[in-house]
Amino acid sequence: MNKQGQGALEYLLLIGGAVLVASIVIALITGTTAGQKDPRAMAKCAPLPDCAKCVAKFSDDTMKCIAVGSSGTEKTTALECTAGWTSPEVFQYCGTAKTI
């Protein structure tokens, strides 16, 4: 029996297994950050004190602030802010729609 051929096959299987494990680890690492809010954008939006200032601060699509109410309702335009919040909901904080 040819022992040299068997060793080469085992070596290729070992390399294939290592590549498979590495690709799974990379997929898990990159998948965990997808969809999370960008912390730098949150830091720029957070100090804004009210709904109108929040949505007016950054109106471009690259950096958009959103006003969030006490029940989680989001407002993204000045028109929505002037309409006010449905009672008993109030402005809670200014966040961002930008994700990582």
N, C-alpha and C positions, 0 to 999 in steps of 0.2 A: 504494500500500500504506500502511496506517496504522502509522506508526512509533511513535506514542505508545502504542498497545496492546501492542506488542512490548516496549517498555521497562518497562511495568508488569508484564508476565509475568516478565521477567528479574529484576526486583526481588523479586517474590514467591518465585521459585525460590531466590534468594540468601538471603532471610530463612528459608525452609524448611530450607535446608542448614545455616545457622547454628544453628537450633533443634535439628536432628538431631544435630549435633556436640556441642552443649552437653548434650543429654540423655544421650548416650553417655558423656561425661566424668563427669557426675554419677553415673551408674550404676556406672562403674568405681571411682570414689572411695569411694562408700558400700559397695560390695560387698567391698572389700579389708579392711574392719574387722569385718565380720560373722563371728561365731563365735570371735573371739579372746578370750582370758582377760582379765578386767578387771584392769588393773595395780593399781588401788587396793585391790581385794579380795585380790590376791596379796600385797600389802604387809602387810595385816592378818593373813593366814594364815601367811606364811612363817616368823616367829620361833618358832612353836609347836614344841616339841622332840620330841614323840612322837605316836603314832597316837591314843591316847585323848584327849589334850588338843586335838589338831587337830580331830577330829570333834565334840567337845563345845563348842568355842568359840562357833560361830554355828550354831544348829540351825534357824533360819528359812530359808525358801526365797529370800529376797532376798539373803542373804549366807551361803553354805554353804562350809565348808572341807572338803577331802577329803585323806585320807592317801594318798600315792603310794609304792609300793614300788620296789625297785631294778630290777624288770623292767617297770615301768609299770602294775602292778596298782593299782586304786583301791579304797579302803575309805571308806564314807560313814557308817557307824553304829558306835556303841560296841560292839555285839555282834560285828561283824566284826573289830574291833580286839582284843577279848578272845580271839577264836578264833586269833589270831596269824597269822603269815606262813608260807607254805609254804617250807621250807628249799630252797635257800640264800637266798631272798629276805628282805630286811630293809626296815624303814622308811627311806625315802630323804628325803622332804621333805613339807611340808604345802602344798597348793595350793588352788585354788578351782574350783568348778564354774560360777561366774558368768561370763557372757560379756558382751561389750559390746553 
